[in-house]
Amino acid sequence: MKKKLLLFSFSLFLLATTSYSQQYIPYYGSVVEQCSQGNITNNLTIYESLGLKRRGTLALDTTFNWLKSKYLSFGYSANQIDDDSYTYTGSSSVCKNLIVTKVGTVYPNIYIIVCGHYDSIGGTGTNDNGSGLVSILETARLLRSIPTEYSIKFINFSGEEDGLYGSKHYVDTVVNGTTPKMNIRLVINIDEVGGVADLINDTITCERDTNNSPSTNNALSTTMTNELIACVGLYSPLNAVLSYAYASDYMSFQANNETITGLFETNETTHKHTNTDLLINMDSVYNYKVAKVLIGTTMHFAAAATSTLGNQEYEDSYQVSFYPSPANDILNINLGSITETNYSFSLVDVQGKIAFRREVQNAHLIESIPLEGLSKGVYLAILQTATKRITKKIIVE
């Protein structure tokens, strides 16, 4: 949706990059290098073939279903994927946001949001914003089996080209509709990062919040964007320039006083919103390099594991977790990547007696279990489905 982009000076870029010190993490680098140019190009080709993706079109629904099938193919369970449906003024057509949730191991109630829109206007939108979508897909693919301390939500918004309707709906009904309000550490928006064919595309623009309504989130946005700029240098061959956030889905979060940052191409396409916004007019290699930035950046902000140690245990437990521990009145059960939605949950005390048992039917990704009347102490928590059994130690206070 963006139009003209103005950049701050290179000296400001130097100031931003030298004000924060980050270290290269070899494991993060090894994951980034698994980013696939073939996946980027193939997914762009498929996205382009689906046509104009605007409200009320079959192409919008088809693209939503294609995206959903991609996340399922990566190993995300249906329970980790939410369809957020809405309508907006001027149209009775139902639009959908697609939300994929990966629950954190240390701060499960604090979220990194990685987002970009999948609708288009005037044409197929291969750059605006197929380029952002395929970058998010590669990030979600590579991080699925890696534990992260913070939770991640990969969100594909619709309605962006008509006025940020999808992200506004999500902020109003989900972010602010959660009790307590959803705790967002950072929103990373990726919109139009395909570059321009036949130009030297060696620089990515990193966007910070400079808006005054409100302005209380600006300082932290600057800090986070400085860290984003550092990630560009650590995990990609690209240069970075610093600019300001505007006219994309992160602005719905900005207006809600959330901390935002974003990625945007520096050589700006002249083909957006037209029937020539096609792969042939992009630089898919540049898109691949930007995807590497997003992978490293997401690992950094979500505090991903810094080695393969623990990854196998994380997978063997199907990413199931029970939190908080110590627990008090409520224990939350994260079903992780388990696809079965009926299970029994038990707490066994140190004498081996079942102190608590509950049958859960048609479970959501997160289920909250009340612990009233349960004695303080150490328990073995057991989640049992028809085919799987997960056990973990918890403490009740």
LUMKOL-686203 format. One record per residue (C-alpha): y, x, z; residue in three letters; chain; residue number from 1. Coordinates in steps of 0.5 Angstrom, whole numbers. Layout:
N
    yy    xx    zz residu chaine num
     Y     X     Z    ALA      A NUM
...
//
This chain:
397
    yy    xx    zz residu chaine num
     0     0     0    MET      A   1
     5     6     1    LYS      A   2
    10     8    -4    LYS      A   3
    15    14    -4    LYS      A   4
    13    19     1    LEU      A   5
    18    24     4    LEU      A   6
    16    30     7    LEU      A   7
    19    34    13    PHE      A   8
    20    42    12    SER      A   9
    15    47    12    PHE      A  10
    18    50    18    SER      A  11
    17    44    22    LEU      A  12
    10    45    20    PHE      A  13
     9    52    22    LEU      A  14
    13    49    29    LEU      A  15
     8    44    29    ALA      A  16
     2    48    28    THR      A  17
     4    54    33    THR      A  18
     5    49    39    SER      A  19
    -2    47    40    TYR      A  20
    -8    52    40    SER      A  21
   -15    50    38    GLN      A  22
   -21    54    37    GLN      A  23
   -26    53    32    TYR      A  24
   -33    51    34    ILE      A  25
   -38    53    30    PRO      A  26
   -43    47    31    TYR      A  27
   -37    43    28    TYR      A  28
   -36    47    22    GLY      A  29
   -44    47    21    SER      A  30
   -43    39    21    VAL      A  31
   -37    39    17    VAL      A  32
   -41    43    12    GLU      A  33
   -46    38    11    GLN      A  34
   -41    33     8    CYS      A  35
   -43    32     1    SER      A  36
   -39    32    -6    GLN      A  37
   -45    28    -9    GLY      A  38
   -44    23    -4    ASN      A  39
   -36    22    -5    ILE      A  40
   -37    22   -12    THR      A  41
   -42    17   -12    ASN      A  42
   -39    12    -7    ASN      A  43
   -33    13   -11    LEU      A  44
   -36    11   -17    THR      A  45
   -40     5   -14    ILE      A  46
   -33     3   -11    TYR      A  47
   -30     3   -17    GLU      A  48
   -35    -1   -21    SER      A  49
   -34    -7   -16    LEU      A  50
   -28    -9   -19    GLY      A  51
   -21   -12   -16    LEU      A  52
   -22   -13    -9    LYS      A  53
   -17   -18    -7    ARG      A  54
   -18   -24    -2    ARG      A  55
   -22   -30    -5    GLY      A  56
   -25   -25   -10    THR      A  57
   -33   -24   -11    LEU      A  58
   -31   -17   -11    ALA      A  59
   -28   -17    -4    LEU      A  60
   -35   -20    -1    ASP      A  61
   -39   -15    -5    THR      A  62
   -35    -9    -3    THR      A  63
   -36   -12     4    PHE      A  64
   -44   -13     4    ASN      A  65
   -44    -6     0    TRP      A  66
   -41    -2     6    LEU      A  67
   -45    -6    11    LYS      A  68
   -51    -4     7    SER      A  69
   -49     4     7    LYS      A  70
   -48     4    15    TYR      A  71
   -55     1    16    LEU      A  72
   -58     6    11    SER      A  73
   -55    11    16    PHE      A  74
   -59     9    21    GLY      A  75
   -53     4    25    TYR      A  76
   -57    -2    28    SER      A  77
   -54    -9    26    ALA      A  78
   -52   -10    33    ASN      A  79
   -47    -4    32    GLN      A  80
   -44    -7    26    ILE      A  81
   -39   -13    27    ASP      A  82
   -36   -18    22    ASP      A  83
   -29   -20    24    ASP      A  84
   -27   -26    20    SER      A  85
   -20   -29    19    TYR      A  86
   -16   -33    14    THR      A  87
    -8   -32    14    TYR      A  88
    -2   -36    11    THR      A  89
    -2   -38     4    GLY      A  90
   -10   -37     3    SER      A  91
   -16   -41     5    SER      A  92
   -20   -35     3    SER      A  93
   -24   -32     9    VAL      A  94
   -23   -25     9    CYS      A  95
   -27   -20    14    LYS      A  96
   -26   -13    17    ASN      A  97
   -32    -9    18    LEU      A  98
   -33    -5    25    ILE      A  99
   -38     0    27    VAL      A 100
   -39     2    34    THR      A 101
   -42     8    37    LYS      A 102
   -42     8    44    VAL      A 103
   -39    15    48    GLY      A 104
   -44    18    53    THR      A 105
   -38    20    58    VAL      A 106
   -32    15    57    TYR      A 107
   -36     9    53    PRO      A 108
   -30     4    55    ASN      A 109
   -25     9    51    ILE      A 110
   -24     9    44    TYR      A 111
   -23    13    38    ILE      A 112
   -21     9    32    ILE      A 113
   -22    11    25    VAL      A 114
   -20     6    20    CYS      A 115
   -18     5    13    GLY      A 116
   -18    -1     8    HIS      A 117
   -23    -3     3    TYR      A 118
   -18    -9    -1    ASP      A 119
   -15    -7    -7    SER      A 120
    -9   -10   -11    ILE      A 121
    -7   -10   -19    GLY      A 122
   -14    -6   -20    GLY      A 123
   -20    -3   -17    THR      A 124
   -16     1   -12    GLY      A 125
   -21     7   -13    THR      A 126
   -16    12   -10    ASN      A 127
   -12     6    -6    ASP      A 128
   -16     6    -2    ASN      A 129
   -23     8    -4    GLY      A 130
   -22    15    -3    SER      A 131
   -21    13     5    GLY      A 132
   -27     9     5    LEU      A 133
   -32    14     2    VAL      A 134
   -29    19     7    SER      A 135
   -30    15    13    ILE      A 136
   -37    13    10    LEU      A 137
   -39    21    10    GLU      A 138
   -36    22    17    THR      A 139
   -40    16    20    ALA      A 140
   -46    18    16    ARG      A 141
   -46    25    19    LEU      A 142
   -44    23    27    LEU      A 143
   -49    18    27    ARG      A 144
   -54    22    31    SER      A 145
   -49    27    35    ILE      A 146
   -47    25    42    PRO      A 147
   -40    24    43    THR      A 148
   -36    23    50    GLU      A 149
   -31    18    47    TYR      A 150
   -34    12    43    SER      A 151
   -32    11    36    ILE      A 152
   -30     5    32    LYS      A 153
   -31     6    24    PHE      A 154
   -27     0    22    ILE      A 155
   -26    -2    14    ASN      A 156
   -20    -7    14    PHE      A 157
   -19   -12     9    SER      A 158
   -12   -16     8    GLY      A 159
    -8    -9     8    GLU      A 160
    -5   -10     1    GLU      A 161
    -2   -17     3    ASP      A 162
     1   -15     9    GLY      A 163
    -4   -11    14    LEU      A 164
    -7   -18    16    TYR      A 165
   -14   -15    17    GLY      A 166
   -11   -10    22    SER      A 167
    -6   -15    25    LYS      A 168
   -12   -20    26    HIS      A 169
   -16   -14    30    TYR      A 170
   -11   -12    34    VAL      A 171
    -9   -19    36    ASP      A 172
   -16   -22    37    THR      A 173
   -20   -16    39    VAL      A 174
   -16   -11    42    VAL      A 175
   -11   -15    46    ASN      A 176
   -17   -21    47    GLY      A 177
   -21   -16    51    THR      A 178
   -21   -16    58    THR      A 179
   -19   -11    60    PRO      A 180
   -15   -10    54    LYS      A 181
   -19    -5    49    MET      A 182
   -17     2    52    ASN      A 183
   -15     6    45    ILE      A 184
   -15    14    46    ARG      A 185
   -13    15    38    LEU      A 186
   -12    11    32    VAL      A 187
   -14    16    26    ILE      A 188
   -12    12    19    ASN      A 189
   -14    15    12    ILE      A 190
   -11    11     6    ASP      A 191
   -10    14    -1    GLU      A 192
   -13    21    -1    VAL      A 193
   -16    22    -8    GLY      A 194
   -10    27   -10    GLY      A 195
    -8    27   -18    VAL      A 196
   -12    29   -23    ALA      A 197
   -10    36   -27    ASP      A 198
    -5    38   -21    LEU      A 199
    -7    43   -16    ILE      A 200
    -9    39   -10    ASN      A 201
    -9    44    -4    ASP      A 202
    -5    40     1    THR      A 203
    -6    34     6    ILE      A 204
     0    30     9    THR      A 205
    -1    29    17    CYS      A 206
     3    23    19    GLU      A 207
     6    22    26    ARG      A 208
     9    16    29    ASP      A 209
    17    16    29    THR      A 210
    18     9    30    ASN      A 211
    23     6    35    ASN      A 212
    19    -1    36    SER      A 213
    16     2    41    PRO      A 214
    18     9    41    SER      A 215
    14    10    48    THR      A 216
     8    12    44    ASN      A 217
    12    17    39    ASN      A 218
    11    24    44    ALA      A 219
     3    23    44    LEU      A 220
     3    21    37    SER      A 221
     6    28    36    THR      A 222
     1    32    40    THR      A 223
    -5    29    37    MET      A 224
    -2    30    30    THR      A 225
    -1    37    32    ASN      A 226
    -8    37    34    GLU      A 227
   -10    34    27    LEU      A 228
    -6    39    23    ILE      A 229
   -10    45    27    ALA      A 230
   -16    41    25    CYS      A 231
   -14    42    18    VAL      A 232
   -14    49    18    GLY      A 233
   -20    50    22    LEU      A 234
   -25    46    18    TYR      A 235
   -22    45    11    SER      A 236
   -19    50     6    PRO      A 237
   -13    45     5    LEU      A 238
    -6    47     8    ASN      A 239
    -2    41    12    ALA      A 240
     5    38    12    VAL      A 241
     8    34    17    LEU      A 242
    11    27    15    SER      A 243
    11    20    19    TYR      A 244
     7    14    19    ALA      A 245
     9     8    15    TYR      A 246
     6     2    11    ALA      A 247
    -1     2    13    SER      A 248
    -6    -1    18    ASP      A 249
    -4     4    23    TYR      A 250
     2     1    24    MET      A 251
    -1    -6    27    SER      A 252
    -3    -1    32    PHE      A 253
     3     2    33    GLN      A 254
     7    -4    34    ALA      A 255
     2    -5    40    ASN      A 256
     4     1    43    ASN      A 257
    -2     5    41    GLU      A 258
    -3    12    39    THR      A 259
    -3    14    32    ILE      A 260
    -4    19    27    THR      A 261
    -6    19    19    GLY      A 262
    -8    23    13    LEU      A 263
    -5    21     6    PHE      A 264
    -5    25     0    GLU      A 265
     1    30    -2    THR      A 266
     1    30    -9    ASN      A 267
     2    22    -9    GLU      A 268
    -1    18   -15    THR      A 269
     3    14   -20    THR      A 270
    -3     9   -21    HIS      A 271
    -4     5   -15    LYS      A 272
    -4    -2   -15    HIS      A 273
    -5    -2   -23    THR      A 274
   -11    -2   -27    ASN      A 275
   -11     5   -28    THR      A 276
   -12     7   -21    ASP      A 277
   -19    10   -23    LEU      A 278
   -23    16   -21    LEU      A 279
   -21    19   -28    ILE      A 280
   -14    20   -25    ASN      A 281
   -16    23   -18    MET      A 282
   -19    29   -16    ASP      A 283
   -26    28   -13    SER      A 284
   -26    35   -10    VAL      A 285
   -20    34    -6    TYR      A 286
   -22    28    -4    ASN      A 287
   -29    32    -1    TYR      A 288
   -24    37     2    LYS      A 289
   -20    31     6    VAL      A 290
   -27    28     8    ALA      A 291
   -29    35    11    LYS      A 292
   -22    34    15    VAL      A 293
   -24    28    18    LEU      A 294
   -31    30    20    ILE      A 295
   -28    36    24    GLY      A 296
   -22    32    27    THR      A 297
   -26    26    29    THR      A 298
   -31    31    32    MET      A 299
   -25    34    36    HIS      A 300
   -22    28    38    PHE      A 301
   -28    24    40    ALA      A 302
   -31    30    44    ALA      A 303
   -37    31    40    ALA      A 304
   -43    35    43    ALA      A 305
   -41    43    41    THR      A 306
   -49    45    40    SER      A 307
   -55    41    37    THR      A 308
   -58    42    45    LEU      A 309
   -58    35    47    GLY      A 310
   -58    32    40    ASN      A 311
   -66    30    40    GLN      A 312
   -66    27    47    GLU      A 313
   -60    23    45    TYR      A 314
   -64    21    39    GLU      A 315
   -70    20    43    ASP      A 316
   -67    15    47    SER      A 317
   -64    11    41    TYR      A 318
   -57    12    44    GLN      A 319
   -59     7    49    VAL      A 320
   -54     8    56    SER      A 321
   -53     5    62    PHE      A 322
   -46     5    65    TYR      A 323
   -42     6    70    PRO      A 324
   -46    11    74    SER      A 325
   -45    10    80    PRO      A 326
   -45     3    79    ALA      A 327
   -42    -2    83    ASN      A 328
   -42   -10    82    ASP      A 329
   -43    -9    74    ILE      A 330
   -48    -5    70    LEU      A 331
   -47    -5    63    ASN      A 332
   -53    -4    58    ILE      A 333
   -51    -1    51    ASN      A 334
   -57    -2    46    LEU      A 335
   -55     4    42    GLY      A 336
   -59     4    35    SER      A 337
   -65     0    37    ILE      A 338
   -65    -6    33    THR      A 339
   -69   -11    37    GLU      A 340
   -65   -16    41    THR      A 341
   -70   -19    46    ASN      A 342
   -71   -14    52    TYR      A 343
   -73   -14    59    SER      A 344
   -69   -10    64    PHE      A 345
   -71    -7    71    SER      A 346
   -69    -3    76    LEU      A 347
   -74     1    80    VAL      A 348
   -72     3    87    ASP      A 349
   -75    10    90    VAL      A 350
   -81     7    93    GLN      A 351
   -83     4    86    GLY      A 352
   -81    -3    88    LYS      A 353
   -78    -7    82    ILE      A 354
   -71    -9    86    ALA      A 355
   -68   -13    80    PHE      A 356
   -71   -15    73    ARG      A 357
   -68   -20    68    ARG      A 358
   -70   -22    61    GLU      A 359
   -64   -21    56    VAL      A 360
   -65   -25    49    GLN      A 361
   -61   -24    43    ASN      A 362
   -57   -19    46    ALA      A 363
   -50   -16    44    HIS      A 364
   -49    -9    43    LEU      A 365
   -46    -9    50    ILE      A 366
   -49   -13    56    GLU      A 367
   -46   -13    63    SER      A 368
   -51   -15    68    ILE      A 369
   -49   -17    75    PRO      A 370
   -51   -13    81    LEU      A 371
   -49   -17    87    GLU      A 372
   -54   -16    93    GLY      A 373
   -57   -10    90    LEU      A 374
   -58    -5    96    SER      A 375
   -54     2    95    LYS      A 376
   -58     8    92    GLY      A 377
   -62    11    87    VAL      A 378
   -66     7    82    TYR      A 379
   -70     8    75    LEU      A 380
   -67     3    70    ALA      A 381
   -72     1    65    ILE      A 382
   -70    -2    58    LEU      A 383
   -77    -5    55    GLN      A 384
   -77    -8    48    THR      A 385
   -83   -10    44    ALA      A 386
   -84    -3    42    THR      A 387
   -80     1    46    LYS      A 388
   -79     3    53    ARG      A 389
   -72     7    55    ILE      A 390
   -72    10    62    THR      A 391
   -66    13    66    LYS      A 392
   -64    14    73    LYS      A 393
   -57    11    75    ILE      A 394
   -54    10    82    ILE      A 395
   -51     4    85    VAL      A 396
   -46     4    90    GLU      A 397
//
